[in-house]
């Protein structure tokens, strides 16, 4: 009798075991390698399809905040894509958990859940933008903060500095570094006629995050220009010398013009006479009447007792 009971129990246990194994074998496998990609406050959940699975699957992905009262909310439903973008549903200071499962014709896999993700702490900062402007031997480095997808950069990381590295092109091993720069514009005085390359990182005081490096940007210097005070002094000297010379030149020009074109005019008949080509000073003298000769009789009286009369001499003057 006892053997019969044991046999019945063994058969039932075997049936239950086989049923359980069948259920496990028939259960839809879950997605694998679930991961979060977050750059500049954007967030995308990604995963791989179930291993060793053939057939058409769709996926359902959800998220919830840290609060216990919050329940999961669906963002992507019946999608065949292996990713889901949650960015527009999230807050810049939020703490979230994400989950995804596979579905097929009413069958579902188990949920695969992520760890908690803190947006402002765990997101990766993209590279800053860098612009170079060359002026003589100087290069001005202009830096722009990374552009966040759900907030302004300074609203979250308001105490950020820049690390700048630069080197001569072709000499990457001889790098000069400047860390902790707070300004968005830096002017460097470098060697003339040399090409320099720059790379910049952002470092935040909040969570001590370091951004991805900027693209390597290169620019060439030219001949050094004079310093502003030297140029100003040179201009002053030039003005101090040139202004009196210009004034003196104008004064001489004025005097020459006054001499050639005096304000006092000759009488009309003088002007006509002088402008007549048939008249000249020589002809005028030849045609004028000769003056009358004037003379006086002079007597010469010799010394002695006797006086002799001499021939009168004529003094023609």
C-alpha positions in Angstrom: 0.0 0.0 0.0 2.7 2.4 1.0 4.7 1.6 -2.2 1.6 2.5 -4.3 1.3 5.9 -2.5 5.0 6.6 -3.1 4.6 5.7 -6.7 1.7 8.1 -7.2 3.6 11.0 -5.5 6.7 10.3 -7.6 4.6 10.5 -10.8 3.0 13.7 -9.8 6.3 15.3 -8.8 7.8 14.2 -12.1 4.8 15.8 -14.0 5.2 19.0 -12.1 8.9 19.1 -12.8 8.5 18.4 -16.5 5.7 21.1 -16.7 8.0 23.6 -15.0 10.9 22.8 -17.4 8.5 23.2 -20.4 7.4 26.6 -19.1 11.0 27.8 -18.6 11.9 26.6 -22.1 8.9 28.3 -23.6 9.5 31.7 -21.7 10.5 34.6 -24.0 14.2 35.5 -23.3 15.0 39.1 -22.0 17.1 41.7 -23.8 20.8 41.7 -22.9 23.6 44.2 -22.4 21.3 47.1 -21.3 23.1 50.4 -21.0 22.6 54.1 -20.7 24.3 56.6 -23.1 24.1 60.2 -21.8 26.0 63.1 -23.3 25.3 66.8 -22.5 22.1 65.9 -20.5 20.6 63.8 -23.3 19.8 60.2 -22.3 19.3 57.2 -24.6 18.6 53.6 -23.2 20.2 50.9 -25.5 20.2 47.1 -25.4 21.0 44.1 -27.4 18.4 41.5 -28.6 18.0 38.2 -26.6 20.7 35.7 -27.2 20.0 32.7 -29.4 16.6 34.0 -30.4 15.0 33.9 -33.8 11.8 35.6 -34.6 10.2 39.1 -34.7 10.4 40.9 -31.3 9.2 44.2 -30.1 10.3 46.1 -27.0 8.8 48.1 -24.2 10.9 50.6 -22.2 9.9 52.6 -19.2 11.4 54.9 -16.5 10.5 56.2 -13.0 11.9 58.8 -10.6 13.6 58.1 -7.3 10.5 58.7 -5.2 8.7 55.6 -4.0 5.4 57.1 -5.0 6.5 57.3 -8.6 5.6 54.4 -10.9 7.1 53.4 -14.2 6.0 55.4 -17.2 6.1 54.1 -20.7 8.1 56.0 -23.3 8.7 53.5 -26.1 6.1 50.8 -26.9 6.0 48.1 -29.6 9.2 49.3 -31.1 11.6 47.1 -33.0 14.5 49.6 -32.4 17.2 48.6 -29.9 17.1 52.0 -28.2 14.8 54.6 -26.7 15.4 58.3 -26.2 14.2 59.6 -22.8 15.7 63.1 -22.9 12.5 65.2 -23.1 10.9 63.4 -20.2 13.7 64.0 -17.7 14.8 66.8 -15.3 18.3 68.1 -15.1 18.6 67.3 -11.4 16.5 64.1 -11.6 17.5 60.6 -10.4 16.0 57.8 -12.5 15.7 54.1 -13.1 15.0 52.5 -16.5 13.8 49.1 -17.6 13.1 47.3 -20.8 11.5 43.9 -21.9 10.9 42.0 -25.1 7.4 41.1 -26.3 6.0 38.8 -29.0 2.3 38.0 -29.7 1.2 38.3 -26.1 4.4 36.8 -24.7 6.7 38.9 -22.6 10.2 38.5 -21.2 11.3 39.5 -17.7 12.1 43.2 -17.1 15.7 44.2 -17.2 16.4 47.2 -15.0 19.2 49.7 -14.8 20.9 51.2 -11.7 19.9 54.6 -10.6 21.1 57.4 -12.9 21.8 60.9 -11.6 21.5 63.3 -14.5 23.9 66.1 -13.5 26.4 63.8 -12.0 26.5 60.8 -14.4 26.0 62.6 -17.8 29.1 63.0 -19.9 30.1 66.5 -20.9 30.8 67.0 -24.6 33.8 69.0 -25.9 33.9 72.8 -25.9 34.1 74.8 -29.1 37.4 76.5 -29.8 38.1 79.3 -32.2 41.6 80.7 -33.0 42.4 84.2 -34.3 46.0 85.1 -35.2 47.3 88.7 -34.9 50.9 89.1 -35.5 52.8 86.9 -33.0 49.7 86.6 -30.8 46.9 84.0 -31.0 43.6 84.6 -29.3 41.8 81.5 -28.1 38.0 81.8 -27.8 36.2 79.0 -25.9 32.5 78.2 -25.8 30.9 76.0 -23.2 29.3 72.6 -24.2 25.7 72.9 -25.3 23.4 70.9 -23.0 20.1 69.4 -24.4 17.8 70.2 -21.4 19.5 73.1 -19.7 21.9 76.0 -20.0 25.4 74.9 -19.1 25.9 77.6 -16.4 22.6 76.8 -14.7 24.2 73.5 -13.6 27.9 74.0 -13.7 28.3 77.6 -12.8 31.9 77.2 -11.5 33.8 75.7 -14.5 37.3 76.3 -15.7 39.3 75.4 -18.8 42.4 73.4 -19.3 44.3 74.5 -22.4 47.1 72.5 -24.1 49.1 73.8 -27.1 52.2 72.8 -29.0 54.1 73.5 -32.2 52.7 71.5 -35.1 54.7 68.3 -35.5 56.0 68.5 -31.9 53.1 66.9 -30.0 55.4 65.6 -27.3 56.4 69.1 -26.2 53.0 70.2 -24.9 52.5 73.4 -22.8 49.5 73.2 -20.5 47.5 76.0 -18.8 45.0 74.7 -16.2 42.3 76.5 -14.3 41.6 79.3 -16.8 38.4 81.1 -15.9 38.1 83.4 -19.0 36.5 82.3 -22.2 39.1 84.3 -24.2 42.9 84.0 -23.8 45.6 85.8 -25.8 49.0 84.1 -26.0 52.2 85.8 -27.3 54.1 83.1 -29.2 57.0 82.8 -31.6 56.7 84.5 -35.0 56.0 82.6 -38.2 55.1 79.4 -36.3 52.1 77.1 -36.5 50.5 76.1 -33.2 47.8 73.5 -32.3 45.4 73.8 -29.4 43.1 71.4 -27.5 40.8 72.4 -24.6 38.9 70.6 -21.8 36.2 71.9 -19.5 36.5 71.0 -15.8 33.6 71.6 -13.4 33.7 72.3 -9.7 30.4 70.4 -9.3 31.3 66.6 -9.2 34.8 67.5 -10.5 33.7 66.5 -14.0 36.0 66.8 -17.0 34.6 67.1 -20.5 35.6 65.4 -23.6 38.6 67.1 -25.3 37.9 69.6 -28.1 39.0 68.9 -31.6 42.7 69.8 -32.3 42.7 73.3 -33.9 45.8 74.9 -35.5 46.7 78.4 -36.4 49.9 80.2 -37.6 51.5 83.3 -36.2 53.1 86.1 -38.3 55.5 88.9 -37.7 55.2 90.6 -34.3 53.5 93.9 -34.4 54.7 96.9 -32.4 53.2 97.4 -29.0 50.4 100.0 -28.8 52.4 102.5 -26.8 55.3 102.3 -29.3 52.9 102.9 -32.1 51.2 105.8 -30.2 54.6 107.4 -29.5 55.6 107.1 -33.2 52.4 108.7 -34.4 52.9 111.5 -31.9 56.4 112.2 -33.2 55.2 112.1 -36.8 52.4 114.5 -36.0 54.7 116.8 -34.1 57.1 117.1 -37.0 54.6 117.0 -39.9 52.1 119.6 -38.6 54.6 122.6 -38.4 56.0 121.6 -41.9 52.5 121.6 -43.4 51.7 125.0 -41.8 55.0 126.5 -43.0 54.4 125.1 -46.5 50.9 126.7 -46.6 52.3 130.0 -45.4 54.9 130.1 -48.2 52.3 129.2 -50.8 50.1 132.0 -49.5 53.0 134.5 -49.9 53.8 133.4 -53.4 50.2 133.7 -54.4 50.0 137.2 -52.9 53.1 138.2 -54.8 51.9 136.9 -58.1 48.3 138.2 -57.6 48.5 141.3 -55.5 45.3 142.9 -54.2 46.4 146.5 -55.5 45.8 146.7 -59.3 47.7 149.0 -61.8 45.7 151.7 -63.6 44.0 150.6 -66.8 46.2 152.5 -69.3 49.3 151.1 -67.7 48.0 147.6 -68.0 47.1 148.2 -71.7 50.5 149.7 -72.3 52.5 146.9 -70.7 50.4 144.2 -72.5 50.9 145.8 -76.0 53.5 143.6 -77.8 54.6 146.4 -80.1 55.8 148.6 -77.3 58.9 148.2 -75.3 60.9 150.2 -72.9 63.8 150.7 -75.5 61.4 152.1 -78.2 59.8 154.3 -75.7 63.2 155.9 -74.8 64.2 156.3 -78.5 61.0 158.0 -79.4 60.9 160.4 -76.5 62.2 164.0 -77.1 65.8 164.8 -76.1 66.3 167.3 -73.3 67.9 170.7 -74.1 71.6 171.1 -73.4 72.4 173.6 -70.6 75.8 175.2 -70.4 77.5 178.2 -68.7 80.5 180.4 -69.6 83.5 179.9 -67.3 86.5 182.3 -67.1 89.9 181.3 -65.7 91.8 184.0 -64.0 95.6 183.4 -63.7 97.6 184.7 -60.8 99.9 187.9 -61.1 99.4 191.5 -61.9 98.3 191.0 -65.4 95.1 189.6 -66.3 94.7 187.7 -69.5 91.6 186.8 -71.1 91.3 183.2 -71.9 89.1 181.5 -74.4 86.0 180.6 -72.8 85.5 177.0 -71.9 82.2 175.3 -72.3 81.1 173.0 -69.5 78.6 170.7 -71.1 76.6 169.0 -68.6 
